[in-house]
Amino acid sequence: EMVRNLGEHERARMVLEEADADGDGALDFCEYLTVMRRIEDDDNEMKLLTEQETVAETNFSVQEVSEFRKIFQAYDRGADGEMSFEEVCGMFQDIVPLGARVLKELRRAVHAADTDGDSELSFPEFLRLMRRLVDEDFTRHSVHRPNTADAAP
């Protein structure tokens, strides 16, 4: 953690030095905008790299990733690039009945896919969830079979 923080600190120092065009050690408004643009560009680059790594890791085809992106965007009600557990449940309720047992399995799978621990799934985390559920054939094994242990939550 400390090494990562040192790396981030060094990167921040470099960005500030590069943006301080007049070298006065302070940022005017234009220099501030340069810093903000650089930070956003760096963030977008990291997201792209993470997504590319996840696509390779999950071994989905380009077509599958495209279809998953459409699904992700359709169920991301907040349009914030993150899916909550409730949004994931909404997606699955259109596919399979969600009794207590299925909800428990889904919650466990979502928690495992949430690698940053923010309780929401980014698109790469969503792809990992889909890979796990496809591999486990989730919809076939999660078809609701009424019994006393599977009462609604």
N, C-alpha and C positions, 0 to 999 in steps of 0.2 A: 504494500500500500504506500509506504513512504517513498519507494523508488518511483512509483507511478506519479505521486504528487510532485516529486522533484522534477520529473520529466515534464509535467504539465506547467510547473512554475517556470522552467527554462523556456518552454514554448511561448508562454505568455510574455516573458521578458523579450524574446526575439520579436514577437508581433508588435509589441509596444515600441521597441527600438526602430523597427522598419517603418512604422506608421508616423513616428515623430520626424517628419520631413525636415523641419527647420532645426532639429537637434537641441531644442531649448529645454528638454526634459518635461515638458507639459504638452497635453494634447488640446489643440483647438478643435472646433466642431468638425471640420473636414477630416482631420486626423482621427478623431473619435469614430466617424463614420467608416473610415478605412479599417480601423480595428474591428468594429462590429461586422463588417463585410467579411473580413478574414476569418473571424470566429465562426460565422455562419457557414462559410465555404469549408472550413476544416470539419465542422460538424456534419455537413452533407457528405463530404468525402469519407468520413468514418462510417456513416450509415450505409453508403454505397458499398464500401469494402466488406462490412459486416453482412450485408445482404448477399453479395457475391459469394462469400465464404459459406454462408448458410445454404445457398442454392447448390453449391458443390457438395456440401456435407449431406444434404437431404436427398441428393440425386434425383430431384424432380426434373422433368423435361422443361424446356422453355414454354411450351404450351400449357403444361400443368401449372407452372409458376404464374403465368398470365391469368389462368382461370382462378387460381387461389387469390391473386391480387384483386380480381373483380369481386370475389366473394367477400374478401376482407373489407374492401371499400364499401360494399353494400351494407354490411352489418356493423361497420364502425359508425354508429349513430352520431357520435360527437364530431366526426370527421377530423379527429385530432391525431390520426396515425397510430392509435393505440386501441386495443379491444379489451374491455373489461370482461370479467367472468360472466356478467349478466348478458353482455352482447354475444359472447360465445354461446351461452345457453340459448339465446334467441335464435341463433343460427341453427343449432342442433335440434331445437324444437320443431323446426320445419322438416326434419329428416327422421328423427326417432322420438318416441315418447320418452320423457325424462322423469322416471321414477326416482326414488331416493337412492337406490343402488347405482343407477346410471349417473346421477348427479355427483355422487361420491367419486366414482371412477373418473368422471370428466374433471372435477375439481382437482383431483390428484394429478391428472395429466397436464392441466393448465398450470398448476403450481410448478411441476417439473420443467415445463417449457419456459417459464418466466425466469430467465437466467439473471436478469438485473434486479429481481425482487421488488419491483414497483407495483405489483398486483395487477398489471395490465400487460397485454401482449403487443409488442411491436410486430411489424410484418415478418422479420426474420424469426422471431419467437413463435409466431403463428405458423410459419412453415415447419418449424420443428414439431409443433403440436400435431400438425396434419401428418407429418411423416410417422410419428408415433402411432397415431390413430389408424392410419392406413395399414401400417405394419401389423397392428393388433386386430385389424378388421373390426374396428369399434362399432360401426353401425350394425353389422351382422350379429355380433355378440351382445349388443346392448338393447336389442329389441325387447320391449317391455313384456315380461311374463308375470302376470299378476300373482302375487303371493303376499302373505302377511308381512314379510320383511321388507316389502317394496312399497310401502305406503307413501303417499305424496308428502313432500317436506312441509 
